[in-house]
């Protein structure tokens, strides 16, 4: 290493920033995360820095001199003028300060790393200036890995350490802290149940050790999004990395499964339309069986589990068994389709309502009236409807939608196999058959408030292409 990584205490210490423009503001944003006493040295400050001074978070000195550096823990210099920066660097060094000069690495005693802030947990990533893009990428990945509230758990632990020292025998403390930071307490905290987690921790301390387990685990119904792994929510990634068992189906992309904990068991519970190798009641039973063994279970569903994902049945089964269950929403296919098309699903004066419908129903209602809410001023996303394109086309034209109205078909949205097709409502069945679109497709139909605006254009909007 050419630089030694360390953390410098800022409480009660002065940090000087020379400059009053954007470069100085960038450093100020970082240092405002600390409790340092900030001093700006500049003849004039931009509006953002003026507000910091006005709020009492920093003081302003308008004249550069050796005195302003006296006792400073660190100095950051960024005026935008290389010559002035070099002169300020000389004065600061003569005062014995550690100095960072923006964009002049040869004048830097220290560099500012990429920071993942979960105060008081802080992760710093540096490359000694060789690969800033890589450090930002690593930062992004760590942001995904660490729960946004994990710092609060560390802070609570810090406050409770004296109580642990009094009540928990020394030979049991390691196991106790492992439970806090890697067991059920952390799981509760990460899910957002901070108050329940804190109560459990305090009860365990009062009892002198680890809590007795109820024997029940937990179930998370997690939205995997439309396919691309970077469209998962941070919470979805957290649940995958906490899971002991992951149940998934054929629509979940393999790259998404790679985000799961390496030693987590993966169980395929695939379901195909018309060929349910895994009926819903069987899926409910195997999920519950694992949770009742005390395991953390993830039921991974494509899109959003609350939209045609049969989440209600799985939630009801878990609640009936007394197993904690949560729903982690995901990016639903209709939203991803609109993004792939480069267009909004609603638009003032054209479509002020958005309808999500399905062409495939349940055994009691296999062919639902999926077009009943479609009319002027609506955009309708038809899920699980590829096999019903002819029926949908016919019904919409019977309801008054002109035959030449444009329709977008979005297949395998956000995946490497993504296909986008623009056609008309009349040609929808023929064109889908010609392009062999049978599954994993969203049919998007916008019925404008004014039908004159509904003419079919061979030039698709956004980045839609014929396939």
URMOGI-V434997 format. One record per helix or strand of 2 or more residues. SS is the DSSP state (A for helix, B for strand). FROM is the first residue (numbers start at 0). LEN is the number of residues. If there is no record, write none. Layout:
ss=SS from=FROM len=LEN
ss=SS from=FROM len=LEN
This chain:
ss=B from=13 len=5
ss=A from=21 len=10
ss=B from=36 len=5
ss=A from=46 len=8
ss=B from=57 len=4
ss=A from=65 len=4
ss=B from=71 len=6
ss=A from=81 len=13
ss=B from=98 len=3
ss=A from=104 len=3
ss=B from=113 len=5
ss=B from=120 len=5
ss=A from=131 len=14
ss=A from=149 len=18
ss=A from=169 len=13
ss=A from=183 len=7
ss=A from=193 len=14
ss=B from=217 len=6
ss=A from=228 len=3
ss=A from=233 len=9
ss=B from=244 len=4
ss=A from=253 len=4
ss=B from=264 len=4
ss=A from=279 len=13
ss=B from=295 len=6
ss=A from=310 len=10
ss=B from=323 len=5
ss=A from=332 len=9
ss=B from=352 len=6
ss=B from=377 len=6
ss=A from=385 len=13
ss=B from=405 len=6
ss=B from=418 len=6
ss=A from=427 len=7
ss=B from=440 len=7
ss=A from=450 len=4
